[in-house]
Amino acid sequence: MSNLELNRRGLLCVVSGPSGSGKTTLCRRFSEEDSSAVYATSATTRTPREGEKDGVDYFFLSREEFESRTTHGEFLEFAEVHGNYYGTLKSEVVTHIDAGRDVLMDIDVQGAALIRNQTDPVIQQAFVDIFIIPPNDEELIKRLNFRGTETQEQLDLRLKNAHEEMRHWESYQYSVVSRDKESDFATFNAIISGERCRSS
């Protein structure tokens, strides 16, 4: 490994898109296949789904604990989505960037905007954002229904929110219209590879 690679600071790659767009799958797969990338674990106040583990899928916090940590400035970003808080702890990001590891985050458009407006030079220099766009409503509904964890009311709310979120795609440096898992991953990989060359 060259001195250049050793001294490279990591990227902060923020990935957004409506529920069902595939953003979480992309981030997780990339971090699993690339040892120099890590998937930032978010904190949330929502109830764990079956099989989810605290500290792995999310840091599951009570509403009171989340608000306390917010007051103490421990979050890089946070937002209330679908009636629950979601946020990213600063400690989950800055340490990795300084060590030369790329941090992947999948967050909503509110959280992405907060990070985009950060004044911390470490965050500004590392920041890259990507928006994943579902090909159409039919495919989005199919993906949401595939989970089998949502009620019809929840599905309707997510579809409504998806339309609202997709209005923000032009705020992102990159946009990817989702086709299939392999095509999406190839495009995602190419974007991060290019940004690594630019940051070096």
JOTA-V694653 format. One record per pair of residues at least 6 apart in sequence whose C-alpha atoms are under 7 Angstrom apart, sorted by sequence separation. I is the first residue (numbers start at 1). GAP is how many residues later the second one is. D is the distance in Angstrom with one decimal. If there is no record, write none. Layout:
BEGIN
i = <I;I>
gap = <GAP;GAP>
d = <D;D>
END
This chain:
BEGIN
i = <17;31;54;79;80;96;97;118;134;169;178;16;31;78;79;96;15;31;78;79;78;77;78;93;28;77;27;75;76;75;76;44;75;76;41;43;44;45;74;75;41;42;43;44;45;74;41;42;43;44;45;41;43;45;79;79;78;77;77;46;77;131;45;76;44;45;44;45;131;44;130;135;43;44;129;130;131;132;133;134;135;42;43;129;130;131;132;133;134;135;42;43;128;129;130;131;132;133;42;132;40;40;109;38;40;37;38;39;40;36;37;38;39;40;36;37;38;39;27;24;23;10;11;10;9;10;9;9;10;12;13;14;15;16;9;10;11;12;13;14;15;16;17;8;9;10;11;12;13;14;15;16;7;10;14;16;14;23;21;21;21;12;13;14;15;16;17;11;12;13;14;15;16;17;10;11;12;13;14;15;16;17;21;20;20;20;19;19;18;18;26;8>
gap = <6;6;6;6;6;6;6;6;6;6;6;7;7;7;7;7;8;8;8;8;9;10;10;10;11;11;12;12;12;13;13;14;14;14;15;15;15;15;15;15;16;16;16;16;16;16;17;17;17;17;17;18;18;18;31;32;33;34;37;38;38;38;39;39;40;40;41;41;41;42;42;42;43;43;43;43;43;43;43;43;43;44;44;44;44;44;44;44;44;44;45;45;45;45;45;45;45;45;46;46;52;53;56;63;63;64;64;64;64;65;65;65;65;65;66;66;66;66;77;82;83;86;86;87;88;88;89;90;90;90;90;90;90;90;91;91;91;91;91;91;91;91;91;92;92;92;92;92;92;92;92;92;93;93;93;93;98;109;111;112;113;114;114;114;114;114;114;115;115;115;115;115;115;115;116;116;116;116;116;116;116;116;119;120;123;124;139;143;144;147;159;192>
d = <6.5;5.0;5.8;5.7;6.2;6.9;6.9;6.7;6.1;6.7;5.9;6.6;5.1;6.9;5.5;6.8;6.4;5.8;5.5;6.4;3.9;5.4;6.5;6.4;6.2;5.7;6.4;6.4;5.6;5.5;5.7;6.6;4.3;4.9;6.7;5.3;6.3;5.9;5.8;5.3;6.5;5.2;4.3;5.3;5.1;6.0;5.5;6.2;5.9;5.9;5.5;6.9;6.7;5.6;6.5;6.1;5.8;5.5;6.0;5.5;6.4;5.9;5.6;7.0;7.0;5.4;5.4;6.9;6.3;4.4;5.8;6.0;5.6;6.5;5.6;6.2;6.3;5.9;5.9;6.1;5.8;6.8;5.3;5.7;4.7;4.6;4.9;4.6;5.3;6.7;5.7;6.1;7.0;6.5;5.6;6.2;6.0;5.8;4.9;6.4;6.1;6.9;6.5;6.9;6.2;5.4;6.2;5.9;5.9;5.1;4.5;5.1;4.8;5.5;6.3;5.9;6.1;6.3;5.9;5.9;6.2;6.9;6.4;4.2;5.7;6.6;5.7;6.7;4.2;6.0;6.0;6.1;5.9;5.6;4.2;4.5;4.5;4.9;4.9;4.9;4.6;5.4;6.8;5.4;7.0;4.3;6.1;6.3;6.2;6.0;6.3;5.4;6.9;7.0;7.0;6.2;6.7;6.5;6.1;6.3;5.3;5.0;6.1;6.1;5.8;6.3;5.5;4.4;4.8;4.8;4.6;4.8;4.9;4.8;6.5;6.2;6.0;5.6;6.3;5.8;6.2;6.1;6.9;5.9;5.4;5.4;6.8;6.9;4.8;6.3;6.2;6.0>
END
